[in-house]
Amino acid sequence: MRDSLSNVLGHNLRLDVIQIEDAEYAFKLRNNPKYNTYLSQINGTLQDQKKWILDYKIRESLNEEIYYVIRRKDCTRCGLVRLYKINDENFTWGSWILDEKKPHFGAWESAILSLGVGFKVLNLPVCYVQVRRENQKARSIYDRLGMVITSEDEKDLYLEYRKSAFDAEYLKWKTHLEICR
């Protein structure tokens, strides 16, 4: 993995590629009903989470996936986000979850930073997102970013986000971010 993907710096946040030491945090956050309402359920134990991260590291080495721990500048963990199904044409963005330790505008900054990896560092033209219909907070951010609904089912909406739309939003945040360093 390129160094520019390992640690992404923003004004109030940083994204660090997940490590085995982050397994307990990820496991607790993903299993906390306060935060996991709109995520796919995970099963298993902390040991299973560690194994998942070890398996993920293989996908990371193949440039198929990037899983970040979102941290405040003081290195306090405050969330997770993932780019996956990465190929030459597009990527999927998701597994986005933030806890109560996130700073003001943490949702916006973490979204711009992580999407910026796909659009600015990997230089991919299209991002896909799947969101639960009931997840109004995420949907409002996606609407404001300019994501477009391409299909839907009983449970989820499927969105497409183009680099051109991201670039317009990125200009507003650029002075606060260091995505391409």
C-alpha positions as CSV (number, residue, x, y, z in Angstrom):
1,M,0.0,0.0,0.0
2,R,1.3,3.5,-0.8
3,D,2.2,5.7,2.1
4,S,-0.3,8.3,1.0
5,L,-3.0,5.7,1.8
6,S,-1.8,4.7,5.2
7,N,-2.3,7.9,7.1
8,V,-4.6,10.7,5.8
9,L,-4.6,14.0,7.7
10,G,-7.3,16.5,8.0
11,H,-7.9,19.6,10.1
12,N,-9.5,17.8,13.1
13,L,-9.2,14.1,12.1
14,R,-6.8,11.6,10.7
15,L,-7.4,8.3,9.0
16,D,-5.1,5.4,9.9
17,V,-5.2,2.0,8.3
18,I,-6.6,-0.4,10.8
19,Q,-4.2,-2.7,12.6
20,I,-4.7,-5.8,14.7
21,E,-4.4,-3.6,17.8
22,D,-7.6,-1.8,16.7
23,A,-9.6,-5.1,16.8
24,E,-11.1,-4.6,20.3
25,Y,-12.2,-1.0,19.4
26,A,-13.8,-2.1,16.1
27,F,-15.5,-5.1,17.8
28,K,-17.0,-3.0,20.5
29,L,-18.1,-0.2,18.2
30,R,-19.6,-2.6,15.6
31,N,-21.5,-4.4,18.4
32,N,-22.8,-1.3,20.2
33,P,-26.5,-0.9,19.5
34,K,-26.2,2.9,19.9
35,Y,-24.1,3.0,16.7
36,N,-24.7,-0.1,14.7
37,T,-28.4,0.3,13.9
38,Y,-27.8,0.8,10.1
39,L,-24.8,-1.4,9.6
40,S,-24.8,-5.0,8.6
41,Q,-24.6,-7.2,11.7
42,I,-21.4,-8.9,12.7
43,N,-21.3,-12.2,14.5
44,G,-18.6,-13.8,16.5
45,T,-16.0,-12.9,19.1
46,L,-13.1,-10.5,19.5
47,Q,-10.9,-13.3,18.1
48,D,-13.1,-13.5,15.0
49,Q,-12.6,-9.7,14.6
50,K,-8.9,-10.2,14.8
51,K,-9.0,-12.9,12.2
52,W,-11.2,-10.6,10.0
53,I,-8.5,-7.9,10.2
54,L,-5.8,-10.4,9.4
55,D,-7.8,-11.5,6.4
56,Y,-8.5,-7.9,5.4
57,K,-4.7,-7.3,5.4
58,I,-4.5,-9.7,2.5
59,R,-7.1,-7.7,0.6
60,E,-5.3,-4.5,1.5
61,S,-2.0,-5.9,0.1
62,L,-3.9,-6.6,-3.2
63,N,-5.2,-3.0,-3.3
64,E,-8.8,-4.3,-3.1
65,E,-9.7,-2.7,0.2
66,I,-8.7,0.1,2.7
67,Y,-10.2,0.0,6.2
68,Y,-9.5,3.1,8.3
69,V,-9.8,3.9,12.0
70,I,-10.9,7.5,12.2
71,R,-9.0,9.4,14.9
72,R,-9.0,12.8,16.4
73,K,-5.7,14.7,16.1
74,D,-4.9,13.6,19.7
75,C,-5.1,10.0,18.3
76,T,-8.3,9.2,20.2
77,R,-10.3,6.7,18.1
78,C,-13.7,8.0,17.1
79,G,-14.9,5.8,14.2
80,L,-14.3,3.5,11.2
81,V,-14.7,3.8,7.5
82,R,-13.9,1.5,4.6
83,L,-13.2,1.6,0.8
84,Y,-13.8,-1.8,-0.7
85,K,-14.4,-3.5,-4.0
86,I,-11.7,-1.3,-5.3
87,N,-10.9,-1.9,-9.0
88,D,-9.7,0.2,-12.0
89,E,-13.1,1.8,-12.5
90,N,-14.7,2.4,-9.1
91,F,-14.8,1.7,-5.4
92,T,-17.5,1.1,-2.8
93,W,-17.5,3.3,0.3
94,G,-19.1,2.2,3.6
95,S,-18.9,0.6,7.0
96,W,-18.9,4.3,8.2
97,I,-19.5,4.5,11.9
98,L,-18.6,7.3,14.3
99,D,-18.9,7.4,18.1
100,E,-19.5,10.1,20.7
101,K,-15.8,11.1,20.6
102,K,-16.0,12.6,17.1
103,P,-15.3,16.3,16.9
104,H,-17.8,18.9,15.6
105,F,-18.1,18.3,11.8
106,G,-16.5,14.9,12.3
107,A,-19.0,13.2,10.0
108,W,-18.3,15.7,7.2
109,E,-14.5,15.7,7.6
110,S,-14.3,11.9,7.8
111,A,-16.5,11.5,4.7
112,I,-14.4,14.0,2.7
113,L,-11.1,12.5,3.8
114,S,-12.1,8.9,3.0
115,L,-13.9,9.7,-0.2
116,G,-10.9,11.8,-1.2
117,V,-8.7,8.7,-1.0
118,G,-10.8,7.1,-3.6
119,F,-11.2,10.1,-5.8
120,K,-7.9,12.0,-5.3
121,V,-5.3,9.4,-4.4
122,L,-6.6,6.4,-6.3
123,N,-8.0,8.7,-9.0
124,L,-11.1,6.6,-9.5
125,P,-14.1,8.2,-11.3
126,V,-17.1,6.6,-9.5
127,C,-18.0,5.6,-5.9
128,Y,-20.9,3.4,-4.9
129,V,-22.7,3.6,-1.6
130,Q,-25.4,1.4,0.0
131,V,-27.5,3.0,2.8
132,R,-30.4,1.9,4.8
133,R,-33.6,3.7,4.0
134,E,-34.1,4.7,7.6
135,N,-30.7,6.2,8.1
136,Q,-31.8,9.8,7.7
137,K,-28.5,11.3,9.1
138,A,-26.3,9.6,6.5
139,R,-28.9,10.2,3.7
140,S,-28.9,13.9,4.4
141,I,-25.1,14.0,4.1
142,Y,-25.2,12.0,0.9
143,D,-27.9,14.3,-0.5
144,R,-25.8,17.4,0.3
145,L,-22.8,15.8,-1.3
146,G,-24.7,15.2,-4.5
147,M,-24.9,11.4,-4.5
148,V,-27.6,10.0,-6.8
149,I,-29.9,7.1,-6.1
150,T,-29.5,4.5,-8.9
151,S,-31.6,1.7,-7.5
152,E,-33.4,0.6,-4.3
153,D,-35.0,-2.3,-2.6
154,E,-37.1,-2.8,0.5
155,K,-34.3,-2.2,2.9
156,D,-31.6,-0.1,1.1
157,L,-30.9,2.7,-1.4
158,Y,-28.0,2.3,-3.8
159,L,-26.1,5.5,-4.6
160,E,-23.6,6.6,-7.1
161,Y,-21.1,9.4,-6.5
162,R,-19.0,10.8,-9.3
163,K,-15.6,12.4,-9.0
164,S,-16.9,15.6,-10.6
165,A,-19.5,16.0,-7.9
166,F,-16.9,15.3,-5.2
167,D,-14.4,17.8,-6.7
168,A,-17.0,20.6,-6.2
169,E,-17.4,19.7,-2.5
170,Y,-13.7,19.1,-2.0
171,L,-12.9,22.7,-3.0
172,K,-14.8,23.9,0.0
173,W,-12.7,21.7,2.4
174,K,-9.4,21.7,0.6
175,T,-7.7,24.2,2.9
176,H,-8.5,21.9,5.9
177,L,-7.3,18.7,4.4
178,E,-4.1,17.0,3.4
179,I,-5.3,14.1,1.3
180,C,-2.6,14.2,-1.3
181,R,0.7,14.7,0.5
